[in-house]
Amino acid sequence: MVNHNDQLDEVFYALSDPTRRMIMSRLAEGESTVKELASPFDMSLPAVSKHLKVLEKAGLLVRQVDGRMHRMRLQPDGLKTASEWVDHYRHFWDSQLDRLSAFLQVATDRSEKTGGSTEENDE
């Protein structure tokens, strides 16, 4: 069984390549065959197939085999692990930025009350 961290690593690895991101963008429009997915790229079908296998392993897409025809489609829950991880840290950074904003507002208010002078400027 793949644990949470391994799945997260697989997703980020899969998304790290621009070709795979372009494939994901294409599949966001609807399912497609491997040959259709390969057509805009200047690479062989086996090379595109390797990219697709990385995306499959990460759980980002699903392959449906019908004879010799392989249809690919996005897996709706594929980004869930990565999304949850990003959300966790988004909350952290939002909180930190809110605290920084409050600090800067207090510093600005103090500066305005003193006419912009500080001890360093008074010397």
TIVO-2410 file (N, C-alpha, C; in nm, 3 decimals):
# residues 123
REC num residu      c1      c2      c3 atome chaine
REC   1      M   0.084  -0.118   0.000     N      A
REC   1      M   0.000   0.000   0.000    CA      A
REC   1      M   0.089   0.125   0.000     C      A
REC   2      V   0.050   0.224  -0.078     N      A
REC   2      V   0.124   0.349  -0.088    CA      A
REC   2      V   0.082   0.440   0.027     C      A
REC   3      N   0.181   0.492   0.101     N      A
REC   3      N   0.142   0.581   0.210    CA      A
REC   3      N   0.127   0.723   0.158     C      A
REC   4      H   0.076   0.809   0.247     N      A
REC   4      H   0.042   0.947   0.212    CA      A
REC   4      H   0.164   1.022   0.155     C      A
REC   5      N   0.281   1.010   0.218     N      A
REC   5      N   0.399   1.081   0.170    CA      A
REC   5      N   0.447   1.030   0.035     C      A
REC   6      D   0.441   0.898   0.015     N      A
REC   6      D   0.481   0.843  -0.114    CA      A
REC   6      D   0.388   0.893  -0.225     C      A
REC   7      Q   0.258   0.897  -0.197     N      A
REC   7      Q   0.161   0.945  -0.295    CA      A
REC   7      Q   0.187   1.092  -0.327     C      A
REC   8      L   0.216   1.170  -0.225     N      A
REC   8      L   0.247   1.312  -0.245    CA      A
REC   8      L   0.371   1.328  -0.332     C      A
REC   9      D   0.474   1.250  -0.305     N      A
REC   9      D   0.597   1.253  -0.386    CA      A
REC   9      D   0.567   1.218  -0.531     C      A
REC  10      E   0.485   1.117  -0.552     N      A
REC  10      E   0.451   1.074  -0.688    CA      A
REC  10      E   0.377   1.184  -0.763     C      A
REC  11      V   0.284   1.251  -0.697     N      A
REC  11      V   0.206   1.357  -0.761    CA      A
REC  11      V   0.296   1.473  -0.799     C      A
REC  12      F   0.378   1.520  -0.704     N      A
REC  12      F   0.464   1.633  -0.735    CA      A
REC  12      F   0.569   1.597  -0.842     C      A
REC  13      Y   0.618   1.475  -0.838     N      A
REC  13      Y   0.712   1.432  -0.941    CA      A
REC  13      Y   0.642   1.433  -1.078     C      A
REC  14      A   0.522   1.379  -1.083     N      A
REC  14      A   0.448   1.373  -1.210    CA      A
REC  14      A   0.423   1.514  -1.264     C      A
REC  15      L   0.390   1.607  -1.176     N      A
REC  15      L   0.359   1.742  -1.219    CA      A
REC  15      L   0.483   1.828  -1.247     C      A
REC  16      S   0.600   1.776  -1.214     N      A
REC  16      S   0.722   1.854  -1.231    CA      A
REC  16      S   0.765   1.866  -1.377     C      A
REC  17      D   0.709   1.785  -1.464     N      A
REC  17      D   0.750   1.785  -1.604    CA      A
REC  17      D   0.649   1.862  -1.689     C      A
REC  18      P   0.695   1.956  -1.772     N      A
REC  18      P   0.603   2.035  -1.853    CA      A
REC  18      P   0.522   1.951  -1.953     C      A
REC  19      T   0.580   1.846  -2.006     N      A
REC  19      T   0.506   1.760  -2.099    CA      A
REC  19      T   0.389   1.695  -2.028     C      A
REC  20      R   0.411   1.646  -1.907     N      A
REC  20      R   0.303   1.582  -1.832    CA      A
REC  20      R   0.195   1.684  -1.794     C      A
REC  21      R   0.237   1.807  -1.762     N      A
REC  21      R   0.137   1.910  -1.731    CA      A
REC  21      R   0.054   1.943  -1.856     C      A
REC  22      M   0.119   1.944  -1.972     N      A
REC  22      M   0.045   1.969  -2.097    CA      A
REC  22      M  -0.052   1.855  -2.125     C      A
REC  23      I  -0.012   1.734  -2.097     N      A
REC  23      I  -0.101   1.619  -2.114    CA      A
REC  23      I  -0.222   1.633  -2.022     C      A
REC  24      M  -0.197   1.674  -1.897     N      A
REC  24      M  -0.307   1.694  -1.802    CA      A
REC  24      M  -0.402   1.802  -1.853     C      A
REC  25      S  -0.347   1.910  -1.907     N      A
REC  25      S  -0.430   2.018  -1.960    CA      A
REC  25      S  -0.518   1.967  -2.074     C      A
REC  26      R  -0.459   1.887  -2.160     N      A
REC  26      R  -0.536   1.830  -2.271    CA      A
REC  26      R  -0.646   1.740  -2.220     C      A
REC  27      L  -0.616   1.657  -2.119     N      A
REC  27      L  -0.716   1.565  -2.066    CA      A
REC  27      L  -0.825   1.637  -1.986     C      A
REC  28      A  -0.798   1.758  -1.943     N      A
REC  28      A  -0.901   1.837  -1.875    CA      A
REC  28      A  -1.016   1.871  -1.971     C      A
REC  29      E  -0.988   1.867  -2.100     N      A
REC  29      E  -1.090   1.891  -2.202    CA      A
REC  29      E  -1.175   1.768  -2.229     C      A
REC  30      G  -1.128   1.651  -2.189     N      A
REC  30      G  -1.201   1.527  -2.210    CA      A
REC  30      G  -1.106   1.412  -2.236     C      A
REC  31      E  -1.159   1.291  -2.234     N      A
REC  31      E  -1.073   1.175  -2.254    CA      A
REC  31      E  -1.014   1.175  -2.394     C      A
REC  32      S  -0.903   1.104  -2.407     N      A
REC  32      S  -0.829   1.103  -2.532    CA      A
REC  32      S  -0.752   0.973  -2.546     C      A
REC  33      T  -0.722   0.937  -2.669     N      A
REC  33      T  -0.639   0.819  -2.692    CA      A
REC  33      T  -0.493   0.858  -2.676     C      A
REC  34      V  -0.408   0.758  -2.660     N      A
REC  34      V  -0.265   0.783  -2.647    CA      A
REC  34      V  -0.214   0.850  -2.774     C      A
REC  35      K  -0.259   0.805  -2.888     N      A
REC  35      K  -0.216   0.863  -3.015    CA      A
REC  35      K  -0.257   1.009  -3.026     C      A
REC  36      E  -0.378   1.042  -2.984     N      A
REC  36      E  -0.424   1.181  -2.985    CA      A
REC  36      E  -0.340   1.267  -2.890     C      A
REC  37      L  -0.308   1.210  -2.775     N      A
REC  37      L  -0.228   1.285  -2.678    CA      A
REC  37      L  -0.086   1.309  -2.730     C      A
REC  38      A  -0.034   1.214  -2.807     N      A
REC  38      A   0.102   1.224  -2.858    CA      A
REC  38      A   0.115   1.320  -2.974     C      A
REC  39      S   0.007   1.346  -3.045     N      A
REC  39      S   0.016   1.422  -3.171    CA      A
REC  39      S   0.081   1.561  -3.159     C      A
REC  40      P   0.058   1.640  -3.054     N      A
REC  40      P   0.123   1.773  -3.050    CA      A
REC  40      P   0.271   1.770  -3.010     C      A
REC  41      F   0.321   1.655  -2.969     N      A
REC  41      F   0.458   1.647  -2.920    CA      A
REC  41      F   0.552   1.591  -3.025     C      A
REC  42      D   0.673   1.640  -3.024     N      A
REC  42      D   0.775   1.590  -3.115    CA      A
REC  42      D   0.851   1.478  -3.044     C      A
REC  43      M   0.777   1.369  -3.017     N      A
REC  43      M   0.837   1.253  -2.951    CA      A
REC  43      M   0.763   1.129  -2.994     C      A
REC  44      S   0.823   1.016  -2.970     N      A
REC  44      S   0.765   0.888  -3.011    CA      A
REC  44      S   0.648   0.850  -2.920     C      A
REC  45      L   0.566   0.759  -2.968     N      A
REC  45      L   0.457   0.706  -2.885    CA      A
REC  45      L   0.509   0.640  -2.758     C      A
REC  46      P   0.619   0.562  -2.764     N      A
REC  46      P   0.671   0.504  -2.640    CA      A
REC  46      P   0.713   0.611  -2.538     C      A
REC  47      A   0.767   0.723  -2.586     N      A
REC  47      A   0.807   0.829  -2.494    CA      A
REC  47      A   0.685   0.891  -2.427     C      A
REC  48      V   0.579   0.915  -2.504     N      A
REC  48      V   0.455   0.968  -2.447    CA      A
REC  48      V   0.396   0.867  -2.351     C      A
REC  49      S   0.403   0.740  -2.387     N      A
REC  49      S   0.351   0.635  -2.300    CA      A
REC  49      S   0.422   0.634  -2.165     C      A
REC  50      K   0.552   0.661  -2.164     N      A
REC  50      K   0.626   0.667  -2.037    CA      A
REC  50      K   0.572   0.781  -1.950     C      A
REC  51      H   0.545   0.895  -2.012     N      A
REC  51      H   0.487   1.007  -1.938    CA      A
REC  51      H   0.350   0.969  -1.880     C      A
REC  52      L   0.272   0.900  -1.961     N      A
REC  52      L   0.139   0.859  -1.916    CA      A
REC  52      L   0.148   0.762  -1.798     C      A
REC  53      K   0.246   0.673  -1.801     N      A
REC  53      K   0.264   0.579  -1.691    CA      A
REC  53      K   0.300   0.650  -1.562     C      A
REC  54      V   0.380   0.757  -1.571     N      A
REC  54      V   0.414   0.835  -1.452    CA      A
REC  54      V   0.287   0.899  -1.396     C      A
REC  55      L   0.205   0.955  -1.484     N      A
REC  55      L   0.079   1.017  -1.440    CA      A
REC  55      L  -0.016   0.913  -1.382     C      A
REC  56      E  -0.019   0.795  -1.440     N      A
REC  56      E  -0.103   0.686  -1.386    CA      A
REC  56      E  -0.056   0.644  -1.248     C      A
REC  57      K   0.075   0.625  -1.234     N      A
REC  57      K   0.132   0.582  -1.106    CA      A
REC  57      K   0.100   0.683  -0.995     C      A
REC  58      A   0.096   0.810  -1.032     N      A
REC  58      A   0.066   0.916  -0.935    CA      A
REC  58      A  -0.083   0.924  -0.906     C      A
REC  59      G  -0.163   0.849  -0.980     N      A
REC  59      G  -0.308   0.851  -0.958    CA      A
REC  59      G  -0.377   0.970  -1.022     C      A
REC  60      L  -0.312   1.033  -1.120     N      A
REC  60      L  -0.367   1.152  -1.182    CA      A
REC  60      L  -0.453   1.122  -1.305     C      A
REC  61      L  -0.435   1.004  -1.362     N      A
REC  61      L  -0.520   0.965  -1.474    CA      A
REC  61      L  -0.545   0.816  -1.473     C      A
REC  62      V  -0.645   0.779  -1.552     N      A
REC  62      V  -0.688   0.639  -1.561    CA      A
REC  62      V  -0.686   0.598  -1.707     C      A
REC  63      R  -0.642   0.475  -1.730     N      A
REC  63      R  -0.637   0.419  -1.865    CA      A
REC  63      R  -0.749   0.316  -1.879     C      A
REC  64      Q  -0.824   0.330  -1.986     N      A
REC  64      Q  -0.927   0.231  -2.019    CA      A
REC  64      Q  -0.884   0.163  -2.148     C      A
REC  65      V  -0.868   0.032  -2.141     N      A
REC  65      V  -0.821  -0.044  -2.256    CA      A
REC  65      V  -0.941  -0.113  -2.322     C      A
REC  66      D  -0.954  -0.088  -2.453     N      A
REC  66      D  -1.060  -0.150  -2.532    CA      A
REC  66      D  -0.991  -0.208  -2.656     C      A
REC  67      G  -0.951  -0.336  -2.645     N      A
REC  67      G  -0.874  -0.399  -2.753    CA      A
REC  67      G  -0.737  -0.333  -2.761     C      A
REC  68      R  -0.705  -0.279  -2.878     N      A
REC  68      R  -0.577  -0.210  -2.894    CA      A
REC  68      R  -0.587  -0.061  -2.863     C      A
REC  69      M  -0.709  -0.015  -2.839     N      A
REC  69      M  -0.732   0.127  -2.813    CA      A
REC  69      M  -0.717   0.156  -2.663     C      A
REC  70      H  -0.631   0.250  -2.630     N      A
REC  70      H  -0.612   0.292  -2.492    CA      A
REC  70      H  -0.664   0.435  -2.479     C      A
REC  71      R  -0.767   0.451  -2.398     N      A
REC  71      R  -0.824   0.584  -2.373    CA      A
REC  71      R  -0.780   0.630  -2.235     C      A
REC  72      M  -0.741   0.757  -2.227     N      A
REC  72      M  -0.694   0.814  -2.102    CA      A
REC  72      M  -0.793   0.921  -2.058     C      A
REC  73      R  -0.811   0.931  -1.926     N      A
REC  73      R  -0.892   1.039  -1.871    CA      A
REC  73      R  -0.836   1.076  -1.734     C      A
REC  74      L  -0.864   1.199  -1.694     N      A
REC  74      L  -0.818   1.244  -1.563    CA      A
REC  74      L  -0.888   1.168  -1.452     C      A
REC  75      Q  -0.818   1.146  -1.346     N      A
REC  75      Q  -0.873   1.083  -1.225    CA      A
REC  75      Q  -0.914   1.197  -1.132     C      A
REC  76      P  -1.045   1.213  -1.105     N      A
REC  76      P  -1.092   1.328  -1.027    CA      A
REC  76      P  -1.025   1.346  -0.891     C      A
REC  77      D  -0.995   1.238  -0.821     N      A
REC  77      D  -0.935   1.250  -0.688    CA      A
REC  77      D  -0.783   1.249  -0.691     C      A
REC  78      G  -0.724   1.252  -0.810     N      A
REC  78      G  -0.580   1.239  -0.823    CA      A
REC  78      G  -0.499   1.346  -0.753     C      A
REC  79      L  -0.551   1.466  -0.750     N      A
REC  79      L  -0.477   1.577  -0.688    CA      A
REC  79      L  -0.515   1.599  -0.542     C      A
REC  80      K  -0.601   1.515  -0.489     N      A
REC  80      K  -0.650   1.537  -0.352    CA      A
REC  80      K  -0.538   1.543  -0.249     C      A
REC  81      T  -0.446   1.451  -0.254     N      A
REC  81      T  -0.335   1.447  -0.158    CA      A
REC  81      T  -0.253   1.575  -0.165     C      A
REC  82      A  -0.217   1.615  -0.286     N      A
REC  82      A  -0.137   1.737  -0.303    CA      A
REC  82      A  -0.216   1.861  -0.263     C      A
REC  83      S  -0.343   1.863  -0.296     N      A
REC  83      S  -0.428   1.977  -0.261    CA      A
REC  83      S  -0.439   1.993  -0.109     C      A
REC  84      E  -0.456   1.883  -0.039     N      A
REC  84      E  -0.464   1.888   0.107    CA      A
REC  84      E  -0.332   1.937   0.166     C      A
REC  85      W  -0.221   1.893   0.111     N      A
REC  85      W  -0.090   1.934   0.160    CA      A
REC  85      W  -0.070   2.084   0.139     C      A
REC  86      V  -0.104   2.131   0.019     N      A
REC  86      V  -0.090   2.274  -0.012    CA      A
REC  86      V  -0.183   2.356   0.077     C      A
REC  87      D  -0.306   2.311   0.096     N      A
REC  87      D  -0.401   2.382   0.182    CA      A
REC  87      D  -0.349   2.397   0.324     C      A
REC  88      H  -0.287   2.291   0.375     N      A
REC  88      H  -0.232   2.297   0.511    CA      A
REC  88      H  -0.131   2.411   0.522     C      A
REC  89      Y  -0.042   2.419   0.427     N      A
REC  89      Y   0.060   2.523   0.431    CA      A
REC  89      Y   0.005   2.659   0.391     C      A
REC  90      R  -0.099   2.664   0.310     N      A
REC  90      R  -0.162   2.791   0.276    CA      A
REC  90      R  -0.218   2.855   0.402     C      A
REC  91      H  -0.284   2.775   0.486     N      A
REC  91      H  -0.338   2.828   0.612    CA      A
REC  91      H  -0.225   2.881   0.700     C      A
REC  92      F  -0.116   2.808   0.706     N      A
REC  92      F  -0.001   2.852   0.785    CA      A
REC  92      F   0.050   2.988   0.736     C      A
REC  93      W   0.074   2.999   0.604     N      A
REC  93      W   0.129   3.123   0.551    CA      A
REC  93      W   0.029   3.237   0.558     C      A
REC  94      D  -0.099   3.210   0.538     N      A
REC  94      D  -0.200   3.315   0.554    CA      A
REC  94      D  -0.196   3.371   0.694     C      A
REC  95      S  -0.184   3.283   0.793     N      A
REC  95      S  -0.176   3.326   0.932    CA      A
REC  95      S  -0.052   3.411   0.957     C      A
REC  96      Q   0.061   3.366   0.904     N      A
REC  96      Q   0.185   3.442   0.922    CA      A
REC  96      Q   0.178   3.579   0.855     C      A
REC  97      L   0.119   3.584   0.736     N      A
REC  97      L   0.107   3.711   0.666    CA      A
REC  97      L   0.008   3.804   0.737     C      A
REC  98      D  -0.097   3.749   0.796     N      A
REC  98      D  -0.191   3.831   0.874    CA      A
REC  98      D  -0.120   3.892   0.993     C      A
REC  99      R  -0.036   3.813   1.060     N      A
REC  99      R   0.039   3.865   1.175    CA      A
REC  99      R   0.137   3.973   1.132     C      A
REC 100      L   0.203   3.954   1.019     N      A
REC 100      L   0.296   4.054   0.968    CA      A
REC 100      L   0.221   4.182   0.933     C      A
REC 101      S   0.106   4.169   0.870     N      A
REC 101      S   0.025   4.285   0.833    CA      A
REC 101      S  -0.016   4.364   0.957     C      A
REC 102      A  -0.059   4.294   1.062     N      A
REC 102      A  -0.098   4.360   1.187    CA      A
REC 102      A   0.022   4.432   1.248     C      A
REC 103      F   0.138   4.369   1.248     N      A
REC 103      F   0.259   4.431   1.301    CA      A
REC 103      F   0.294   4.558   1.224     C      A
REC 104      L   0.289   4.549   1.091     N      A
REC 104      L   0.323   4.665   1.009    CA      A
REC 104      L   0.222   4.778   1.028     C      A
REC 105      Q   0.096   4.743   1.049     N      A
REC 105      Q  -0.005   4.846   1.072    CA      A
REC 105      Q   0.022   4.920   1.203     C      A
REC 106      V   0.058   4.846   1.308     N      A
REC 106      V   0.093   4.908   1.436    CA      A
REC 106      V   0.216   4.996   1.419     C      A
REC 107      A   0.316   4.949   1.348     N      A
REC 107      A   0.438   5.027   1.326    CA      A
REC 107      A   0.407   5.153   1.247     C      A
REC 108      T   0.321   5.144   1.146     N      A
REC 108      T   0.282   5.260   1.066    CA      A
REC 108      T   0.206   5.360   1.151     C      A
REC 109      D   0.112   5.311   1.232     N      A
REC 109      D   0.034   5.399   1.320    CA      A
REC 109      D   0.125   5.472   1.417     C      A
REC 110      R   0.221   5.403   1.476     N      A
REC 110      R   0.316   5.466   1.569    CA      A
REC 110      R   0.399   5.572   1.497     C      A
REC 111      S   0.443   5.540   1.377     N      A
REC 111      S   0.525   5.633   1.300    CA      A
REC 111      S   0.446   5.759   1.266     C      A
REC 112      E   0.320   5.742   1.231     N      A
REC 112      E   0.236   5.857   1.198    CA      A
REC 112      E   0.211   5.945   1.322     C      A
REC 113      K   0.195   5.881   1.438     N      A
REC 113      K   0.172   5.956   1.562    CA      A
REC 113      K   0.295   6.037   1.602     C      A
REC 114      T   0.412   5.988   1.573     N      A
REC 114      T   0.536   6.057   1.613    CA      A
REC 114      T   0.589   6.143   1.499     C      A
REC 115      G   0.513   6.158   1.395     N      A
REC 115      G   0.557   6.241   1.283    CA      A
REC 115      G   0.666   6.178   1.200     C      A
REC 116      G   0.676   6.047   1.208     N      A
REC 116      G   0.775   5.975   1.127    CA      A
REC 116      G   0.912   5.972   1.188     C      A
REC 117      S   0.929   6.029   1.307     N      A
REC 117      S   1.062   6.028   1.366    CA      A
REC 117      S   1.085   5.901   1.446     C      A
REC 118      T   1.210   5.862   1.450     N      A
REC 118      T   1.252   5.749   1.530    CA      A
REC 118      T   1.370   5.792   1.613     C      A
REC 119      E   1.409   5.711   1.707     N      A
REC 119      E   1.524   5.744   1.791    CA      A
REC 119      E   1.648   5.762   1.707     C      A
REC 120      E   1.665   5.682   1.604     N      A
REC 120      E   1.783   5.693   1.518    CA      A
REC 120      E   1.786   5.826   1.446     C      A
REC 121      N   1.669   5.875   1.404     N      A
REC 121      N   1.661   6.003   1.332    CA      A
REC 121      N   1.683   6.121   1.423     C      A
REC 122      D   1.650   6.106   1.554     N      A
REC 122      D   1.661   6.215   1.649    CA      A
REC 122      D   1.804   6.243   1.690     C      A
REC 123      E   1.894   6.150   1.669     N      A
REC 123      E   2.033   6.168   1.715    CA      A
REC 123      E   2.110   6.260   1.626     C      A
***
